[in-house]
Amino acid sequence: MCRMSGTQLSLLLHPLDFLSGEDAPELKFFPAMHLPIEKKLEFVSEILETFGEKFEIVNMRRHADFVRRGNTATRRHRETSTETQG
């Protein structure tokens, strides 16, 4: 859908994505805090790997620089296709 619409993909990672209820028992009421940390880290790693295959992953500062310059083409496939054509 992002590719079809030219929309940049955004993924917000929260500190609780990297903690379990064992790390912070007082936060166990949050969703997914009951999951073991190993399972959560494995899931985040898989997601980032999948995204990294199709998109260039950048931090907020770099993304803001792209937007400020009017550049919305942050997808890896555009960079790759430009390199192979040039």
C-alpha positions in Angstrom: 0.0 0.0 0.0 2.8 2.4 0.9 4.6 1.7 -2.4 1.4 2.1 -4.4 0.5 5.5 -2.8 4.1 6.8 -2.5 3.6 7.1 1.3 6.6 6.8 3.5 6.4 4.0 6.0 6.7 4.9 9.6 7.4 2.6 12.5 7.3 4.0 16.1 9.3 1.9 18.6 8.4 2.3 22.2 10.7 1.5 25.2 8.2 -1.1 26.3 8.9 -3.0 23.1 12.3 -3.8 24.6 11.2 -4.6 28.2 9.3 -7.4 29.8 7.3 -7.5 33.0 10.3 -9.0 34.7 12.3 -5.9 33.9 9.6 -3.5 35.2 7.0 -5.3 37.3 5.1 -2.0 37.9 4.4 -1.8 34.1 2.9 -5.3 33.8 -0.5 -3.8 33.1 0.6 -2.7 29.7 -0.3 -4.9 26.7 2.5 -7.4 25.8 4.4 -6.9 29.0 3.6 -10.5 29.9 5.7 -11.7 26.9 9.2 -12.9 27.6 11.9 -10.4 26.4 13.4 -13.0 24.1 10.1 -13.3 22.2 9.7 -9.5 22.0 13.2 -9.0 20.7 12.9 -11.7 18.2 9.7 -10.2 16.9 11.2 -6.7 16.6 14.2 -8.1 14.9 12.1 -9.9 12.3 10.0 -6.8 11.6 13.1 -4.6 11.2 14.8 -7.2 8.9 11.6 -7.4 6.7 11.3 -3.6 6.5 15.1 -3.3 5.8 14.7 -5.5 2.8 12.2 -3.1 1.2 12.9 0.3 2.7 15.9 2.3 3.9 15.6 2.6 7.7 16.6 6.0 9.0 16.3 7.8 12.3 13.9 10.8 12.8 16.6 13.4 12.1 17.5 11.9 8.7 13.9 11.5 7.8 13.2 15.2 8.7 16.1 16.2 6.5 14.6 14.2 3.6 11.3 15.9 4.1 12.8 19.4 4.6 14.5 19.0 1.2 11.3 17.9 -0.4 12.6 14.4 -1.0 10.0 11.7 -0.4 11.9 8.9 -2.1 13.4 7.1 0.9 12.6 3.7 -0.3 15.5 1.4 -1.0 14.2 0.1 -4.3 14.2 3.5 -5.8 17.9 4.0 -4.8 18.8 0.5 -6.1 16.9 1.0 -9.4 18.6 4.4 -9.9 22.1 2.8 -9.4 21.4 0.0 -11.8 20.1 2.3 -14.5 22.9 4.9 -14.2 
